[in-house]
Amino acid sequence: MNKINLAVIFGGMSTEHEVSIVSGTSIIENLDKRRYNIYPIYITKEGKWNKYTKEINEIKTLEINDNIKEIEKIDNIIEYLKQMDVIMPVLHGLGGEDGTIQGLFEMIKVPYVGCGVLASSVGMDKVYTKLVLDKANINQTKYEYIRKVKEEYIYIDKQFNENKYNLEEICKIMQNNLKYPMFVKPSNSGSSVGITKAKNIEELKQAIEYAAKFDTKILVEEGIKGKEVECAVLGNEEVIASCIGEIKPAEEFYSFDAKYTNKESIIEIPAKIEENISEEIRKLAIKAFKAIDGKGLSRVDFFVENGTNKIYINEINTMPGFTKISMYPKLFEQVGVEYRSLLDKLIQFALD
């Protein structure tokens, strides 16, 4: 059997650069070396493409904040990528998970793992994810959409009419339309970067100003008291869903630190929820994935409200964290799909 030439791309220019390094090196370490010729590609924070020249069999999973040292510049990126049978872009966030690099692969006609241009761009943009899921009639928490242009704030209503306000006025609109606590999020950001929980108008002002440092588009959501649960999906047309896992963050919400540095955060797989609720979440995860035209993989996040057990979709991650201890592979491991087998399946879906 001829070995498959596989490029694994990690790093990138987003705020999730370090997370991508961990995911990428974990995948390289665990791929079947008898099946693939592996070409690791590391993109720096400045956007420079490099071969990761460390011996393949010596590459081990790195930790957050570990540095990539053994690199060699790629002179002709397009020609280098065209030599590949398939590409696995293990890039989280802007420039990797938002459809831009997927567009490059489409242009050079090389198969790649994961969602296409449309699903990637919609899934990355929290506001536009909301709009698609609204159309799919999937229950979501109340939300508002604002933009910051220079020093002005623009409120976009449900009919997409735009009106300009100062920050004080914007916060009053949020208070009139939503209940505290509110979560303020940059529309295009992953791993909870730039997200703040606001319990009063002063915190809301600060949260909006903080989110605006990461994106001009800002989503403000009404908080839900309940379990934070996640479901992994896998496939192209015939999509399957994993069991459900529950996040028990060490902090007030599942922030970047709670995800990657605070060891007190707990993941419970399978989640302790009723079977009928679990089954409904699995169905909704597949529906949401298909609604954005997903392919290959995604992790779909939900809330289950205390008292009512009402299910609210939170967001879709089209390239979730992919270390051996990340939620996506752990959820499938629980239902009998081991890490290495999961990688093989994703690569085959790309080739299909």
PEDARA-V723795 format. One record per residue. N is the residue number from 1. RES is the residue in three letters. PHI is phi in whole degrees, 0 to 359 (none if undefined). OMEGA is omega in radians with two decimals (999 if undefined). Layout:
n=<N;N>
res=<RES;RES>
phi=<PHI;PHI>
omega=<OMEGA;OMEGA>
This chain:
n=<1;2;3;4;5;6;7;8;9;10;11;12;13;14;15;16;17;18;19;20;21;22;23;24;25;26;27;28;29;30;31;32;33;34;35;36;37;38;39;40;41;42;43;44;45;46;47;48;49;50;51;52;53;54;55;56;57;58;59;60;61;62;63;64;65;66;67;68;69;70;71;72;73;74;75;76;77;78;79;80;81;82;83;84;85;86;87;88;89;90;91;92;93;94;95;96;97;98;99;100;101;102;103;104;105;106;107;108;109;110;111;112;113;114;115;116;117;118;119;120;121;122;123;124;125;126;127;128;129;130;131;132;133;134;135;136;137;138;139;140;141;142;143;144;145;146;147;148;149;150;151;152;153;154;155;156;157;158;159;160;161;162;163;164;165;166;167;168;169;170;171;172;173;174;175;176;177;178;179;180;181;182;183;184;185;186;187;188;189;190;191;192;193;194;195;196;197;198;199;200;201;202;203;204;205;206;207;208;209;210;211;212;213;214;215;216;217;218;219;220;221;222;223;224;225;226;227;228;229;230;231;232;233;234;235;236;237;238;239;240;241;242;243;244;245;246;247;248;249;250;251;252;253;254;255;256;257;258;259;260;261;262;263;264;265;266;267;268;269;270;271;272;273;274;275;276;277;278;279;280;281;282;283;284;285;286;287;288;289;290;291;292;293;294;295;296;297;298;299;300;301;302;303;304;305;306;307;308;309;310;311;312;313;314;315;316;317;318;319;320;321;322;323;324;325;326;327;328;329;330;331;332;333;334;335;336;337;338;339;340;341;342;343;344;345;346;347;348;349;350;351;352>
res=<MET;ASN;LYS;ILE;ASN;LEU;ALA;VAL;ILE;PHE;GLY;GLY;MET;SER;THR;GLU;HIS;GLU;VAL;SER;ILE;VAL;SER;GLY;THR;SER;ILE;ILE;GLU;ASN;LEU;ASP;LYS;ARG;ARG;TYR;ASN;ILE;TYR;PRO;ILE;TYR;ILE;THR;LYS;GLU;GLY;LYS;TRP;ASN;LYS;TYR;THR;LYS;GLU;ILE;ASN;GLU;ILE;LYS;THR;LEU;GLU;ILE;ASN;ASP;ASN;ILE;LYS;GLU;ILE;GLU;LYS;ILE;ASP;ASN;ILE;ILE;GLU;TYR;LEU;LYS;GLN;MET;ASP;VAL;ILE;MET;PRO;VAL;LEU;HIS;GLY;LEU;GLY;GLY;GLU;ASP;GLY;THR;ILE;GLN;GLY;LEU;PHE;GLU;MET;ILE;LYS;VAL;PRO;TYR;VAL;GLY;CYS;GLY;VAL;LEU;ALA;SER;SER;VAL;GLY;MET;ASP;LYS;VAL;TYR;THR;LYS;LEU;VAL;LEU;ASP;LYS;ALA;ASN;ILE;ASN;GLN;THR;LYS;TYR;GLU;TYR;ILE;ARG;LYS;VAL;LYS;GLU;GLU;TYR;ILE;TYR;ILE;ASP;LYS;GLN;PHE;ASN;GLU;ASN;LYS;TYR;ASN;LEU;GLU;GLU;ILE;CYS;LYS;ILE;MET;GLN;ASN;ASN;LEU;LYS;TYR;PRO;MET;PHE;VAL;LYS;PRO;SER;ASN;SER;GLY;SER;SER;VAL;GLY;ILE;THR;LYS;ALA;LYS;ASN;ILE;GLU;GLU;LEU;LYS;GLN;ALA;ILE;GLU;TYR;ALA;ALA;LYS;PHE;ASP;THR;LYS;ILE;LEU;VAL;GLU;GLU;GLY;ILE;LYS;GLY;LYS;GLU;VAL;GLU;CYS;ALA;VAL;LEU;GLY;ASN;GLU;GLU;VAL;ILE;ALA;SER;CYS;ILE;GLY;GLU;ILE;LYS;PRO;ALA;GLU;GLU;PHE;TYR;SER;PHE;ASP;ALA;LYS;TYR;THR;ASN;LYS;GLU;SER;ILE;ILE;GLU;ILE;PRO;ALA;LYS;ILE;GLU;GLU;ASN;ILE;SER;GLU;GLU;ILE;ARG;LYS;LEU;ALA;ILE;LYS;ALA;PHE;LYS;ALA;ILE;ASP;GLY;LYS;GLY;LEU;SER;ARG;VAL;ASP;PHE;PHE;VAL;GLU;ASN;GLY;THR;ASN;LYS;ILE;TYR;ILE;ASN;GLU;ILE;ASN;THR;MET;PRO;GLY;PHE;THR;LYS;ILE;SER;MET;TYR;PRO;LYS;LEU;PHE;GLU;GLN;VAL;GLY;VAL;GLU;TYR;ARG;SER;LEU;LEU;ASP;LYS;LEU;ILE;GLN;PHE;ALA;LEU;ASP>
phi=<none;290;286;271;280;237;267;247;255;212;99;94;264;274;291;257;308;293;297;298;298;296;298;298;290;296;296;300;300;259;294;285;291;283;259;231;272;261;242;284;238;248;260;287;297;272;91;270;268;220;285;268;269;299;306;306;290;261;286;242;297;273;258;306;79;288;260;270;249;277;229;220;301;268;285;237;299;299;295;296;291;293;283;274;278;200;238;244;274;267;244;258;87;298;82;221;252;252;97;290;287;297;298;299;296;297;295;265;61;244;300;215;283;103;294;280;299;295;299;296;290;293;296;284;266;300;295;286;301;303;295;293;291;302;297;281;61;260;299;227;292;298;211;226;237;228;233;244;237;57;254;256;252;241;266;253;277;292;264;65;283;245;221;268;217;276;298;300;292;301;296;293;297;300;297;290;261;231;260;283;286;244;251;250;227;298;294;245;197;239;54;64;292;84;268;224;263;243;249;205;293;293;294;295;303;297;294;294;298;291;299;294;288;255;197;282;260;231;252;241;240;282;290;241;267;173;282;259;235;222;224;262;236;213;137;255;264;271;264;245;242;281;288;256;243;247;264;241;293;285;246;300;212;278;284;303;296;297;285;242;236;269;287;279;294;239;248;247;231;285;293;275;228;296;300;293;290;302;294;295;297;298;295;293;298;293;298;296;300;288;297;268;69;291;218;83;206;196;244;248;253;224;241;245;291;299;86;264;61;292;262;237;284;258;197;241;249;278;222;289;309;224;280;296;255;288;301;303;294;295;296;284;301;297;256;96;257;288;307;295;297;298;298;300;296;296;293;293;299;295;293;294>
omega=<3.11;3.11;-3.13;3.06;-3.01;3.02;3.04;-3.06;3.14;-3.06;3.06;-2.98;-3.05;3.07;3.14;-3.13;-3.06;3.11;3.13;3.11;3.13;3.14;-3.08;-3.12;3.06;3.13;-3.14;-3.14;-2.98;3.08;3.11;-3.07;3.09;-3.04;-3.01;2.81;-2.98;3.11;-3.13;3.12;-3.13;3.07;-3.13;3.09;3.13;3.09;3.12;-3.08;-3.11;2.90;3.00;-2.88;3.09;3.12;-3.05;-3.09;3.13;-3.13;3.10;-3.14;3.11;3.12;3.02;3.12;2.96;-3.10;3.00;-3.04;-3.02;-3.09;3.10;-3.06;3.01;-3.06;-3.13;-3.03;-3.07;-3.13;3.12;-3.12;-3.12;3.10;-3.03;3.00;-3.10;-3.11;3.06;-3.13;-3.12;-3.05;3.14;3.03;-3.05;3.12;-3.12;-3.08;-2.98;3.09;-3.07;-3.12;3.07;3.07;3.08;-3.13;3.09;-3.11;-3.10;3.03;3.04;3.12;-3.13;-3.12;2.98;-3.05;3.12;-3.05;-3.06;-3.10;-3.14;-3.09;3.11;-3.12;-3.13;-3.07;-3.03;3.14;-3.08;2.96;3.13;-3.09;3.12;-3.12;3.00;-3.13;3.12;3.10;3.07;-3.01;3.11;3.03;3.10;-3.12;3.05;-3.06;3.06;3.06;3.01;3.10;-3.00;-3.13;-3.11;3.05;-3.12;3.09;3.12;-3.11;-3.03;3.05;3.13;2.94;-3.09;3.05;-3.09;3.13;2.95;-3.04;3.14;-3.13;3.11;-3.12;3.11;3.08;3.13;3.14;-3.13;-3.01;-3.07;3.08;2.98;-0.08;3.07;3.03;-3.11;-3.00;2.89;-3.08;-3.13;3.09;-3.14;3.14;3.11;3.10;3.08;-3.10;3.14;3.04;-3.11;-3.10;3.11;-3.01;3.12;3.09;3.11;3.08;-3.12;-3.11;3.13;3.11;-3.13;3.13;-3.12;3.07;-3.06;-3.12;3.08;3.12;-3.03;3.09;3.07;-3.06;3.01;-3.10;3.08;3.03;-3.11;3.12;3.02;-3.04;-3.07;-3.14;3.12;3.07;-3.02;3.05;3.06;3.09;3.09;-3.01;3.06;3.12;3.12;2.91;-3.12;3.05;3.12;3.05;3.03;-3.02;3.11;-3.11;-3.08;3.03;-3.00;-3.12;3.09;-3.13;3.13;-3.13;-2.87;-3.07;-3.10;-3.05;-3.12;3.09;-3.06;3.01;-3.12;-3.11;-0.11;3.12;3.11;3.09;-3.08;-3.05;-3.12;3.09;3.11;-3.13;3.11;3.11;3.14;3.11;-3.14;3.12;3.11;3.13;3.14;3.12;3.13;-3.14;3.11;-3.13;-3.13;3.06;3.04;-3.04;2.91;2.95;-3.06;-3.02;-3.07;2.89;2.97;-2.99;3.07;3.06;-3.08;-3.01;3.09;-3.08;3.07;3.03;3.14;3.13;3.10;3.07;-3.04;2.96;-3.08;3.05;-2.97;2.94;-3.14;-3.13;3.09;-3.07;-3.06;3.14;3.13;3.12;3.12;3.07;-3.13;3.14;2.95;3.10;-3.09;-3.04;-3.09;3.11;3.10;3.10;3.11;-3.13;-3.14;3.13;3.11;3.07;3.12;-3.14;3.10;999>
